[in-house]
Amino acid sequence: MTYDSCDACLRRAFLIAHLAPRIAGLLGNGQRRGRGLLGLPENELIAAAAGRQAERALAFMDGFDVAGEHTRLVDANAVVTCLHSPRYPSLLRELPDPPAVLFAVGSAEVLELLQDEPAVTVVGTRRASPYGTEVAYALGRGLGAAGVPVISGLALGIDGTAHRGCLDGGGVPVAVVASGPDVVYPRRHRCLHERVRRKGLVLSELPPGTEPYRWSFPARNRIMAGLARVTLVVEAADPSGSLITAEFAKDLGRCVAAVPGRITSSVARGTNNLLKDGAMPVSGTGDVLDELFGVGIRRVPDTVVDTGPDDPVLKAALTATESNDSVEAVAAAIGRPIAETRAALGRLEVDGYLVRRDLGGWERRAL
């Protein structure tokens, strides 16, 4: 384990956890960012968050057992680093209210990797479309295979899919969570949480054992943006937490990127609006790598790039599905019998090139 925190920073981190219920009352439904609140000096933070309960908060601080918490963190094998440590990610210091302490579970070496390698934050909606899911997985896998740490929030939908892609690409996933790093949320991501913990890092500004609050989700978004050179939004409604992350990245002067989506899709409204506002359009992993390293300097290894089927009939059928929604139309477009075309389309689905749309037709999976 790695424990590298001064007493003052540790006290502040536990003060924020102590005040968490009061902060929840101040910030309401969680869409408010609480700009500046977490960066206030301790006395001002207590006055703003605790109100009439300020005496209790001051008593908590007076009775805080630094040595005892140190021992508990060491016993829990937690990774702990504070603002005054050389291990603390330097990019995160650019936030106006950087976390006093980062608590994590997983590999301490990942903190050093975040110092040396530019990382990418991939975020998006919890209700991802099949297209968004495929793109998020492909981007996560491609970036992971290229050695780029992939940061996300371990949430349902785009976040979790990007983590899975990164893991399958042999990369290093970094999950920033709204609870303590040892608390699994959402519960159905228990296995994914464990996979990320084994291969990468799960981190938070809240101490182990802390349950999530609504305000802590947008608060963790600033950390996700702060750790990365590029924040990439795959699918997002408007408004959404993903756009909050993009706003933090923009405020920091970092690159904001977005995957274009269908103009009729509600989960693409946020990403398409980002593109209107000047976000970098992304059509594949190469676009992100070019932004990070320069054009052509670092590419995705060939082992994870699939350029499509070799069989000419399969290739023609795959292309025809982009503008035809029925087997008969595809057969006419490629000049093959219906039975042969149906078999070719089935093969393309089995091989992972196509996925059926609910309302008919097919969507081409991201390669």
N, C-alpha and C positions, 0 to 999 in steps of 0.2 A: 504494500500500500504506500501511498504518498501523503504525508501530512505536512503542509507548509502554509500555516496561517498564523498571523499575529493575534494576540488576545483581543485587541480593539475591533478588528474586522470580524472575528468570530462572534463577539458580543452583538455587533450590529446585525449580523445575519440572523441570529436567534431573536433579536428584537423584532425584526420584520416578520418572522414566523409567528411571534407572540401577538403582534398587531394585525395579523392576517384577517381575522374576522371583522375587525373595525375598518380595515382598508376596504373589505368587501362592501360594507355599508356605504362608504364614500364613493366608490366607483360603480356601484349599481350592477347593470347587466353584463359588464365585462367588455363592452365595445369601446368604452372610454379608456384612453391610454394612460391617464394619470401622469401626464408629462411633468417631470420634476419632483413628484411626490417621493419616489424612492431615492432621490438624490439629496433630500433635505438633511441637514445636520440632525443628530439624534434628538435633541430637545425640541426642535421644530417639527420633526416627524411625529414625535409623541403628542405634541400639542395639536397637530393637524388631524392625526388619525384617532387618538384616544379620547380627545375631548374631555368630558367629565371623569373619564376613567384614567386620566393621566397619572394619578397617584399610584394606581395599580401597576401601570407600565414602569414607572420609576422604581417601584418596589421590586419588580421583576428584574430590572437591571442591577439593582443593588445586591440582589441575592443570586445573581447568575453565577453558576459554578463552572468557571472556565476549565479548570483541571478535570472536573468530572466529565464534561462534554468532550474534552480532548480524549480522555480514556475511552469513552463510548464510541467515538468515531474511529479510533484506532482498532478497537475490538471488532467493529463492524466492517473492517477492511475497506473503509471509504477512501476515496481520493479527494483531498481537500487542498485548495490553493487560494490565496487571497491576493488582493490588489498589490501588495508590497512584495510579492514573490516573483522571481524571474520566470517561473513556470506559467504565470498568468498570461493568457493569450494577449499579445500586444494590440491586436486589432480591436479587442473588446474595450480597451482603455479609451478609445475614441468616443464611446458613448457619453452623453452628458450625465448619465446616472449608472455607471457600470456596477455590476454586482460586487459587493464587498468580498464575498467568498463564493467560489464555485464548489459545490459538493457533487461528487460523481461516484459511479460504480463502473468498473471495467478496467481498461488498460490505461495506466498513468502515462505510458509512452505516447498516447494519442495527443495529449496536451503539447508535447514537443513537436509532433507532426503538424499540429495546427500553427505552430510558430514558423515552420519551414515550408509547408505546402499551402498554396492558396486553396481555399475550400469553397464549395458551392452549396447554398441553401436551396432546397427544392420544397416548395409548399403548394398547397392547393386544397380544393374542396373535399369535405368528407363524403359527399355524394357524387363521386366521380363517375363519368360516363365510361363505357368500354374503351372509347378512343383515349380519354384522359388516363385511364389505368394503364393502357399499353404504352403510351408515351412516357409516363412517369417511370414505369419499370425499365424501359429501354434507356432513358436518360440516366437513371440511377446505376444501371448495370454498366453502361458505357463509361461514365465518370469513375465508377469504382475500379473498372478494369484499367483505366488510364492512370490510376494512382491518386485521384483527387478525392479527398474526404467529402462525403455527402452528409450535409446537415439537414435535419428535418425534425418534426415535432412528435413522431411516433403516433400520430392520430390516425383514425380510420381514413380510408380513401387514399388520396395522393401521397400523403406523408408516409404512411406505412408501406405503400407500394414502392416508393423511391428507396426506402431502407432495404426492402427485399431485393430490389434490383442491384443495389450496391453490394449486398452480401453475396448474391449469386455471381457477381462479377469479380469476387475476390477482393473487394475494396474495404474501406474503413468507414463504417457508419457512425455518425455522432447524433444522438437523440437529445434534444433539449426539451425538458418536460416541465409541466406546470405544477408538479407536486415535488415531494422529495424524490431523489433519483432511484430509491429502492421501491417506491410505490408504483404498482402497475396500473396505468390508466391509459386507455380503457381496458377493462379486465380481459376482453377477448384477445388482447395483444400480449398476453403473458409469454407465449412462446417467442414472439418477435422481440419482446423486451430482453429475454434471456439470450437470444442470438446476438442482438446488438451489444449486450453486456460482454459476451465472450469475445467478440471480434473487434469491438470498438469502445464506445463510451456513452453512458447515459448520464447527463449532467443537469444541474439545476442551481438556482440561487437559494433554494429553500432546503433546510436540513433534512436528513433522512427521517422518514416517518411522517412527514407533513402531507396532509391530504390537499388536493387541488382546490382552488377557489376560482370563481369566474374571472376575477381581475388578474389572476396569475397567468392566464393564457395569453392575453395581449402583452403582459409584462415579459413573459418568456420570449415573445416574438422579437423583442428588441435584441435579445441575446442571440437569437438565430441570425438576425440581420448583421449584428455586430461581429460575429465570428467569420463571416464569409466575404469574399471579394465580389461574388455575384449572388444575387437573390433571384431565383428563377420560379415564376408562377406558372403552373401547368394548366389548371382550371380553377376559376374562382368566380363566385357570384359577386354582386356589388350591392351593399357592402359585405365585407367578409374579413375574417381574421387574416387571411392571406394577403389582402391589400394593406392591412396594418403593417405586416412584415415588410412589404414592399415600400411603404411610406417611411419606415425606419431606415431602410437601406438608402433610399433617396436622400433623406436628411443627412446621412453620413457621407454622401457623395460617392456611394458605391454603385456598381452597375446593377440595374434592374432589368430583367429579361422576362419575356413571356412567350408562351406557345400560342399561336393563333388558333382560335376555335370557331365553330360554326356561329354565324351571326344570329341564328334562331335559337341557340342554346342558352338557357339562363345561367348555366355554370361556366359559360365562356364570356359572359358580359364583362366581368371584371378584368379578365386578361385582354380582351379586345380593347377595352378602355385604356388599359396601360399602354398598349401599342399606339393608340391615338395620341397619348401624352408623351410619346418618345421612348418607350421601353424598347430594348433590343429584341427583335424577333428571333425566335429559335425554332429551327426545323430539325435539329438533330444534335447529337453530342458534340460533333465537330465545331459547331458554332460557339459553344461554350468554351471548348478548349482553345479555340482561336482567340477569344476574348481574354482568357487567362494567360496564355503563353505566347501569343502571336500566331499569325496565320501559318499553319502547316508545321509548327515546331513540335507539338506533341499530338499524336493521334491515338484513337482507340485501337488496341491490338486487334489484328486481323481475326484472331480466334473468336471474337465476339461480334463480328460484323457479318451479316447475312445479306447478300445482294439479291436474293430471290431464287426461285427454282430454276434448275438448268433445263428441264424438259421444255421444249418450245410450246407445246400445247398448254402446259400449266402456266407458263409465263404469259402467254397470250390471254388465257382465261383470267388470270390475276389482273392484268391491265384492263380487261373489258369490264370487270366488276365496278370500276370507278365511275362508269357512266351508264351502267345497265343494272336493273334491279331484279330481273327474273332469269331463270335458267334459259328460257326460250330466247330472250334478248341477247344473252351472252353467247349462246350457240350461234345465233345469226351473225353476231359481230365477229366471231372467230372462224366461221365457216365450218363448224364441226357438228356431227349429229348430237341430238339432245341427250341421248343416253351417255355418250362419251363426255359431253360437257358436264353433265350432272356428276359423273365419276371424278372428273378433274376438279370440280369445285369442292366435292367431299374431301378429296386428297389435300387440297389447299387448306381446308379447315383443320384436318387432322395434323398437318405439318405446322400449323400455327401462323399461316400467312393471312387467313381471313377469319372474321368472326361475324356471325349473323346478327343483323339488326332486328330489334323487336317488331318494327313495322314493315319488314321486308327488305331484301337486298343484303349487302354485305359491307363491312368496314374492313379496310386493310390494316393489319396490325403494324405497329411501329417496328422497324428493323434496327 
